Amino acid sequence: MRDAMPLTAELVDELRQVFGAGRIVALIAHSQHLRREHARIVATQGQAVADRWLAGQQDKGGWFGAVEGGRQVGVLDVRGAA
């Protein structure tokens, strides 16, 4: 992933230094889970339902999302999208 998303990797490295590696790893893992669950809900219930669900999850606390070089990690901010 570092080769495909070098700017994101640099940002994540800085976040690890500031907030601690364990905290950032957990945040990204949680965000990846949200991304997968959002995709599952899109497939079973539709985009609007999935976006409302994800917005509610994002309002609850920490999450991370980045897009670089055509790749995505975590989730993007969808609050207010639906």
Contacts in CASP RR format, 6 or more apart in sequence:
PFRMAT RR
TARGET T0000
AUTHOR 0000-0000-0000
METHOD contacts of the structure
MODEL  1
MRDAMPLTAELVDELRQVFGAGRIVALIAHSQHLRREHARIVATQGQAVA
DRWLAGQQDKGGWFGAVEGGRQVGVLDVRGAA
1 8 0 8 1.000
1 9 0 8 1.000
1 71 0 8 1.000
1 73 0 8 1.000
2 9 0 8 1.000
4 68 0 8 1.000
4 69 0 8 1.000
4 71 0 8 1.000
5 66 0 8 1.000
5 68 0 8 1.000
5 69 0 8 1.000
5 71 0 8 1.000
5 73 0 8 1.000
6 68 0 8 1.000
7 68 0 8 1.000
8 66 0 8 1.000
8 68 0 8 1.000
8 73 0 8 1.000
11 66 0 8 1.000
12 24 0 8 1.000
12 28 0 8 1.000
15 24 0 8 1.000
16 22 0 8 1.000
16 24 0 8 1.000
16 25 0 8 1.000
24 64 0 8 1.000
27 62 0 8 1.000
27 63 0 8 1.000
27 64 0 8 1.000
28 64 0 8 1.000
28 73 0 8 1.000
28 74 0 8 1.000
30 62 0 8 1.000
30 63 0 8 1.000
31 62 0 8 1.000
31 63 0 8 1.000
31 64 0 8 1.000
31 65 0 8 1.000
31 73 0 8 1.000
31 74 0 8 1.000
31 75 0 8 1.000
32 73 0 8 1.000
32 74 0 8 1.000
34 54 0 8 1.000
34 57 0 8 1.000
34 58 0 8 1.000
34 63 0 8 1.000
34 74 0 8 1.000
34 75 0 8 1.000
35 72 0 8 1.000
35 74 0 8 1.000
35 75 0 8 1.000
37 53 0 8 1.000
38 50 0 8 1.000
38 51 0 8 1.000
38 53 0 8 1.000
38 54 0 8 1.000
38 75 0 8 1.000
39 50 0 8 1.000
41 49 0 8 1.000
41 50 0 8 1.000
41 53 0 8 1.000
41 54 0 8 1.000
42 50 0 8 1.000
47 82 0 8 1.000
48 82 0 8 1.000
49 82 0 8 1.000
51 78 0 8 1.000
51 81 0 8 1.000
51 82 0 8 1.000
52 82 0 8 1.000
54 75 0 8 1.000
54 78 0 8 1.000
55 78 0 8 1.000
55 79 0 8 1.000
55 80 0 8 1.000
55 81 0 8 1.000
55 82 0 8 1.000
56 79 0 8 1.000
57 63 0 8 1.000
58 75 0 8 1.000
58 77 0 8 1.000
58 78 0 8 1.000
58 79 0 8 1.000
59 79 0 8 1.000
63 74 0 8 1.000
63 75 0 8 1.000
64 73 0 8 1.000
64 74 0 8 1.000
64 75 0 8 1.000
65 72 0 8 1.000
65 73 0 8 1.000
65 74 0 8 1.000
65 75 0 8 1.000
65 76 0 8 1.000
66 72 0 8 1.000
66 73 0 8 1.000
66 74 0 8 1.000
67 76 0 8 1.000
END
